[in-house]
Every structure is written in structure tokens, then in C-alpha cells.
Amino acid sequence: MGALARALTALTGRPEPVPPQLLRRYPELAAIRLRRGGLAPRIGGWALGQSTVAAITLWRTVHLASRTPVEAELLLHEARHLHHFQASATFPIRYVWESLRRGYHGNRFEADARDWAAARVREERTEPRRDEV
């Protein structure tokens, strides 16, 4: 890998597939692009006074921090943010405004993503898996 490719990977992270077992259980995760590392999780962390965040979604791409485990609820949470991006071109501005007014945990988009992901995981646990029927 050349110097330019290493620099680009340091900035944008490296592509990583969504694990096939998660795609089977949660087909909606096929809509996201997953990247590991890069600058985005660090910048998100700095905005919260931390060194990094576990994950941050920018349009269709979910950027995971280097050591964040790939877990269904986290990816579903981030996939919900993809829905937010698709629903409104002004979502990034509205998200920042919500965070400034209410803080990260009070941000209505974060609350929506937490609730949606938790409900989706609960739903999957209570229904028989398609490959088990």
C-alpha cells in the first residue's frame, strides 16, 4: 500500500463488510456502508469531549471506531440515522441544532435511533428466525 493510500485510509477508515449473520437477521443493514477507523469517529468524539465515539453515520456510511465491536443494536441505531439523512437534506444541520439545544442524549434524533434499534432487536428476538421455521 502506497503512502497516498495509507493517508486516505487514515482519514476515511477501511471498508468492512456487515457480517452476513447480521444481514440475514436484519436485512435493512444492507443499506449501510461500513468503515472501520478514520477521522470521523474521532471528530464526533471531540464534539462530545471524548477521544472518540463508537460510531458515527454520514449519509450512507457508518464509521466505526477502531475497537468498537460490530453489534446489531449499534448498527441498527446507525441505520436509523441513514433514514434521517434520507428523509431530509437539512438533517445534518437539524441534528447539530438539536445537540446544541438539548445535548447528545436529549437530541430527538438520538432518542429516535435508540428507540427504533431497541424495538427492532426486541422484535427479532420474539419472532422465529426465518431459517428456523
C-alpha positions in Angstrom: 0.0 0.0 0.0 1.4 3.3 -1.1 1.7 6.4 1.1 -1.3 8.1 -0.5 -3.5 5.0 0.1 -2.3 4.8 3.7 -3.1 8.5 4.2 -6.5 8.1 2.7 -7.3 5.1 4.9 -6.1 7.0 8.0 -8.7 9.7 7.1 -11.6 7.7 5.9 -11.1 4.3 7.5 -11.1 1.0 5.8 -14.1 -0.7 4.3 -15.6 -3.6 6.3 -18.5 -5.8 5.3 -21.5 -6.1 7.5 -21.3 -9.6 8.9 -23.5 -12.0 6.9 -25.3 -13.3 10.0 -26.5 -9.8 10.9 -27.6 -9.2 7.3 -29.7 -12.3 7.4 -31.4 -11.2 10.6 -31.6 -7.5 9.8 -31.9 -7.1 6.0 -32.2 -3.3 6.4 -28.4 -3.3 7.3 -27.7 -3.9 3.6 -28.4 -0.2 3.0 -25.3 0.9 5.0 -21.7 1.1 4.0 -19.4 0.2 6.9 -16.0 1.6 7.5 -13.6 1.0 10.4 -11.4 3.7 11.9 -10.6 7.0 10.2 -11.2 10.5 11.4 -15.0 10.7 11.6 -15.4 8.8 14.9 -12.6 11.0 16.4 -14.2 14.2 15.3 -17.6 13.0 16.7 -15.9 12.2 20.0 -14.2 15.6 20.2 -17.6 17.3 19.8 -18.7 15.3 22.9 -15.5 16.0 24.8 -14.2 12.4 24.3 -11.4 10.9 22.3 -13.8 9.0 20.0 -17.4 7.8 19.6 -18.3 4.2 19.0 -19.8 5.1 15.6 -21.0 8.0 13.5 -23.2 8.0 10.4 -22.5 10.3 7.5 -25.1 9.8 4.8 -24.9 6.0 3.9 -21.6 5.4 5.6 -21.3 4.2 9.2 -17.9 4.9 10.6 -17.0 2.6 13.5 -14.2 3.4 15.9 -11.2 1.1 15.6 -12.1 -1.0 18.7 -15.9 -0.9 18.5 -17.4 -4.3 18.3 -19.9 -4.9 15.4 -23.2 -5.4 17.2 -26.8 -5.5 15.8 -28.2 -2.8 18.0 -25.4 -0.3 17.3 -25.6 -0.9 13.5 -29.4 -0.6 13.6 -29.1 2.7 15.6 -26.8 4.0 12.9 -29.0 2.7 10.1 -31.8 4.8 11.6 -29.6 7.8 11.1 -29.4 6.8 7.5 -33.2 7.1 7.4 -32.8 10.6 9.0 -30.4 11.6 6.2 -32.7 10.2 3.5 -35.8 12.0 5.0 -34.3 15.5 4.9 -31.4 17.2 3.2 -31.3 19.5 6.2 -30.8 16.6 8.7 -27.1 17.4 9.5 -28.0 21.0 10.4 -31.1 19.9 12.4 -29.0 17.2 14.2 -26.4 19.8 15.3 -29.1 22.2 16.3 -30.8 19.5 18.4 -27.5 18.6 20.1 -26.7 22.3 20.9 -30.2 22.8 22.4 -30.7 19.5 24.2 -27.4 17.8 24.4 -26.4 14.5 22.8 -28.7 12.3 24.9 -31.7 14.7 24.7 -31.3 15.0 20.9 -34.6 13.8 19.4 -32.8 12.1 16.5 -30.6 10.1 19.0 -33.7 9.2 21.1 -35.4 8.0 17.9 -32.4 5.9 16.8 -32.1 4.4 20.3 -35.8 3.5 20.5 -36.0 2.2 16.9 -32.9 0.0 17.2 -34.0 -1.4 20.6 -37.5 -2.2 19.2 -36.1 -3.8 16.2 -33.8 -6.1 18.3 -36.7 -6.9 20.6 -38.9 -7.7 17.6 -36.3 -10.1 16.1 -35.9 -11.9 19.5 -39.7 -12.5 19.8 -40.2 -13.7 16.2 -38.9 -17.1 15.0 -35.9 -16.7 12.7 -36.7 -17.2 9.0 -34.1 -20.0 8.8 -35.6 -21.8 11.9 -39.1 -22.0 10.6 
